[in-house]
């Protein structure tokens, strides 16, 4: 009986050993083209919209960094208040 005990104290059964053998089998994979062969036009549209949205989300922070950097440079490049407003108005889109 003691040899049938695992390290955590649970008795080891034959079903447990069968399950562990079944788990050792590698998962079946599907080629990428076959995976998308089941997609309908709505799925293609949603994948396209998701790609465009991901691109927009990824480009927003670098774009805002460039705009903000140009705006800060416009503040620092002029000496009087009228020039500051004119310079910032050139940088920031309305």
C-alpha positions in Angstrom: 0.0 0.0 0.0 2.8 2.4 0.8 4.3 1.9 -2.6 1.0 3.0 -4.2 1.1 6.4 -2.5 2.4 9.4 -4.3 4.5 12.1 -2.7 1.5 14.2 -1.9 -0.2 11.3 0.0 -2.9 10.5 -2.6 -3.3 6.9 -3.6 -2.2 6.3 -7.2 -4.7 4.4 -9.3 -4.5 2.8 -12.7 -6.8 5.5 -14.1 -4.4 8.2 -13.1 -1.6 6.5 -15.0 -3.8 6.1 -18.1 -4.7 9.7 -18.0 -1.0 10.7 -17.7 -0.2 8.6 -20.7 -3.0 10.2 -22.7 -1.7 13.7 -21.7 1.7 12.9 -23.1 0.4 12.7 -26.6 1.3 15.9 -28.6 -1.5 18.2 -29.5 -2.6 18.1 -33.1 -1.8 21.2 -35.1 -3.6 22.8 -38.0 -1.9 24.7 -40.8 -2.7 28.4 -40.8 -4.4 28.4 -44.3 -6.7 25.6 -43.1 -7.6 27.5 -40.0 -8.8 30.5 -42.0 -10.6 28.4 -44.6 -13.5 28.2 -42.2 -13.9 32.0 -41.9 -16.9 33.6 -43.5 -17.0 37.2 -44.9 -18.0 38.6 -41.5 -15.0 37.0 -39.9 -12.7 38.5 -42.6 -14.3 41.9 -42.0 -13.8 41.7 -38.3 -10.2 40.6 -38.7 -9.6 43.5 -41.0 -11.2 46.0 -38.6 -9.2 44.5 -35.7 -6.0 44.9 -37.7 -6.7 48.5 -38.5 -7.7 49.2 -34.9 -4.5 47.6 -33.6 -2.5 49.7 -36.1 -4.2 52.9 -34.9 -3.7 52.0 -31.3 0.0 51.3 -31.9 0.7 54.5 -33.8 -1.1 56.9 -31.5 1.5 57.2 -28.8 4.5 57.8 -31.1 2.4 60.3 -33.0 1.3 62.2 -29.9 5.0 62.2 -28.8 6.0 63.9 -32.0 3.2 66.4 -31.9 3.8 67.2 -28.2 7.6 67.5 -28.8 7.0 70.0 -31.7 4.6 72.0 -29.5 7.2 72.2 -26.6 9.8 73.3 -29.2 7.5 76.0 -30.4 7.1 77.3 -26.8 10.8 77.5 -26.3 11.8 79.0 -29.7 10.0 82.4 -29.4 10.6 85.2 -27.0 7.3 87.2 -26.8 3.7 86.1 -26.3 2.4 86.9 -29.8 5.1 84.8 -31.4 4.4 81.9 -29.0 0.7 81.8 -30.0 1.6 82.0 -33.7 4.3 79.3 -33.5 2.1 76.9 -31.4 -0.8 77.4 -33.9 1.5 76.3 -36.7 2.4 73.1 -34.9 -1.0 72.0 -33.4 -3.7 71.0 -36.0 -7.0 72.7 -35.4 
